[in-house]
Amino acid sequence: MTAAATEIDELPWTAEYSPESQARRPLKMIVDIGRDVWAGRELAWRLFVRNLSGSYRQSLLGFLWILVPTIAQAASWTFLSDQRILQFGTIPGGSFLAFIAIGSVLWQGFFDAVQTPLKTVLANQGLITKLQFPRESLVLVSLAEVLFDFLIRMIFVLVICAFTGLSWSLGTLAVPVLMFGLILVGLALGLMLTPVGILYQDIGRTLTVLSPFWMLMTPVVYVAPDNPAYRIWNWINAPGALLSASRDLLAAGTTDMWVPALVWLAVALPLLLLGMMWFRLGFRIFIERMAN
């Protein structure tokens, strides 16, 4: 028996089965989700530590690989700007390097949150099909992995911000909350896609193909255009408002995206709850599909 299996067997948790669909009693489902999140926290921590140590054990650069995408993107876009191959107009805060680094880290955090739930479930197929444990622990593992990578990258970004001398304000204090909201929105979308992604591999492949196009449609490496059409798009584009507001506040201490950012921040938790309910409902399908 593996160490992970032994840890699961030691959990003080029992599964409840009923012929009645959980969707018929949504309030009870919400209570059960909260109970299983709490019950699965220790297992989630153990799985997180296991995954973290295993990911970089045979790597020369180790945890530095977390920074490689940020450094590569910041260097590439800064080079294109310096060579005047691409023109980006007025940049909040005045430092294009800091502007790009912040935007890249925020985008990576959001898109990691979208992709990680499906990857986590697929990576733990053996545990899911053979053992009973709180499935919400996999959600906690996904969130922990995304936050860990995000915090490492943010330390690098804050060093750049300090080096470039960006000006901050009281509004900058809201940045951590907006960033966390951005990651929660990404995680909610990821949980909603996971049941379909288990049934059809097209979802994972589509996300890989979609990533660069979605990034270019989101103001990651440029300031959002001030026209009605793009303002509407920035309202409905899940990461757009939260990303723009977080970056503007961190780079310049001010933003004109307060309203859409606060709207998305307000719906982040309800959206996450819906995602977890859909994730929970789909688990019977997960097990049947993985067992075949």
N, C-alpha and C positions, 0 to 999 in steps of 0.2 A: 504494500500500500504506500502511495506517495505521501510526502510530508503534508502537501495541501489537503489530501483526503483525510489524513489523521486530524488536522486542524478543524476540518469541517465536522468530523464525527464528534469532536469535543464541544461543539457549539450547543448551548442550551436553547434549542429551537426545534419546534415541530411543525410540520406542514399540515394544513387543513384542506380537506377535499369536500366538495359539494357538487351535486348534479346541477345545481342552479348556477347560471352564468353570473359572474361577478359584476357584469355590466348592469344587471338589474338592481343592484344595490350600490350605487356609486359612493355614498357616504361611508359605508362599511369598507369599501375598497380603499378609500383614502386613509381610513384609520389603520387598515392592515398594512398599507404601504409605509406609513409612519412607524408602525411597530417593527416591520421587517428592516427598515433602514437602520433603526436603533440596534436591532438584534445582529445585523450583519456588519456593523462597524469594525469589530475586531478582525473578522475574516478579511474585510476589505483592506485593512491596514497590512495584514500579513501578505496578501496577494500583491499589494502595491510594492512592498519592500522586496518581495521575490522578483517581481517583474523588473524593478529598477536595477537590482544587482545583476540580473541576468542580461539585461539589454546592453550593458557597457562592459561586461566582464572581460571580453576578448577584444577590446578596442584600445588602440594606442592613444587616441585623443580623449577617450572616456566621455565625460559629461560635456566636453567642449563641442561635441557634435550637435548639442542642443542649440548652440549659437551659430553654427555654420549657415543655416538658411538666412538668418537675419543679416549676418555679415555679407553674404553673397548678394542678397537683394539690395542692401544699402549701398554696397560698392558699385553694383551694376547701374542702378538708377542715378547715383551721384556722378558716375563717369559720363553717362549719356547727357546729363544736365550740364556738366562742365564743358563738354565738347559741343554744346548747343545743338545736339542732334534732336533733343526734345526740349520744348519750352514749357515751363509749368506755371509761369506768372508769379504773382506775389505769394510768398510762403509765410504762414503764421509763425511768428517767432524769428524769422529771418534765416534760420539755419536749415538748409535743405537736407543735410546729413541727418540731423535730429528728426526732422519731419518724416523722412523716409524710414528711419529706424523705428520710430514709434508706430507708424502705420503698418509696417511689416510685422512687428511683434503682435499688434492687436489682431491683424488678419490671421496670422498663424494660430493664435490662441482660439479665435472663433472657429476656424476651419478644423483645427484639431478636435475641438469639442463636437463638431458635427460628425467626424469620422470615427472617433475613438470608441463609442458604444458598440458599433458593429464589429470593429476589430477585436474588442475585448470579449464579446460573446463568441466569436469564431475561434479565438485563441483558447477558450476554456470549454470547448465542446465536450471533452472527456469528463470533466467535472459535472457539467450540466446534465448529461445523459445518465450518469452512474450514481450521482449522489444528490441528496436533498439538502439544500441550504437556502438562506434568504437570497433570492435573485437580485434584490436591490443592492446587494453588496457589489455586484458587477458595475452598477451605476456609480457607486461611491469610488470604486477603483478607477473608472474612467475619469471622473471628476478630479481625483487626486493626481493622476498622471498628467492631465491637461494643466492643472494649476502649478504643478512642480516645474514643468517645462516653461510655462509662462513666467513664473517668478524668476527663474534663472535668466531668461531673456530680458526681463524688465530691469534687473540689476545692471545688465550691460547697457541698456537704454538710458538709465538714470546717470550712469557714468558719462555717456555722451552728452546728455543734457547739461550736466554740471560743467563739462569741458567747454561746451559752446556758449555757456552763460545765458540760458533762456530765463525769461522773467516769468515768475509765477504769481498767483493771487489767491484770495480766499476760495475762489471757485475751483482752484486746483485740488482742494481737499475732497471734492466730489469725484475725482478721477477713479480712485479704487472702487467705489460703488458702481460707477458706470462700466468699468472694465469687468467687474464680476457679473454684472447684468448681461454684458455682451457674451461672456462665456456660458452663462445659464441659458441664454437664447439658443446658442449653438448646440448645447447639450440637449435641449428640448427637441430641436429639429433632428438631431442624431438619433434620439430615442424613438421618434416617430418613424424614421426611415429603417430602423433596425429590423422590425418584424418582416418588412418587405425584402430587406437585404438578405435575410436568411433564406427566404424562398427563392430569390432570384439574384444571381451574382451580378446582374446588370447594374444594380444599385451602386455597389462598390466601384465598379469600373466607370460608371457615369460620374460619380463624385470626383474621381481622379481627372477625368476629362474636363469636367465643369469648373474645377478649381481656378485655372488661369483666367477663364472668361468671366467668372463671377468676380474675381479680384479686380479685373479691369473695369467692370461695371460698378464697382464700389470705390469711393474716393480714398483709396489706400495710398497711392503715390501722386495724387494731385488734389488740389482744392476743389470741392464740389462746385460745379458751375452755378451761377446765380440766375437760373431761368426757371419758369413754372414747370416745364416738363421734368427737369431733373429734380426739382424740389419734391414733386409728387413721387418720383422713383425713390428718392432717398427716404421718404416716409414709409414706403411699403417694402423696401429692401431691408431684410432683417438686420444685417450688421451695419448698414449705412449710417444711421443717426448716432448710435452709441459709439461707433468707431470715430466718426468725425468729431463729436463732442469731446470724447476722451483725449484725442490727439490735440485738438485745438487748445483745450484747457492746459494740457501738459506742456505744449510748445509755446503758447502765447498768453496763457492765463485768462482767456476769454473765448466765447463761442457764440454763434448765432443759431446753434442747433439744440438749445435747451428743451424746447417744447417736444419735438419728436423723440429726443433722447429720453426724456422723462416718461413719455407714453410707452416706449418700448421697455423701459425699466419697470414700469408698473405691470406690464403684461408678462414679464420674464418668469416670475414664480408660477402664475396660473398656467402659462404655456408649458413650463417644466412639469407641473403636476399632471397635465393632460398627456404629456409625453410618457411619464412614468406609468400612468394608467393604461395607455396603449401598449407599452412595453410589457406590462404585467399580463394583460389579456392575451398577448401573442405568445407567451412562453410555452403553452401547451403545443402550439404549432412548431416552436423551436425544437422541442424535445422529439416530437414525431419526425421532423425533417432530419435532425441530426442523427437519429438512431437508424435511419434507413441508408 
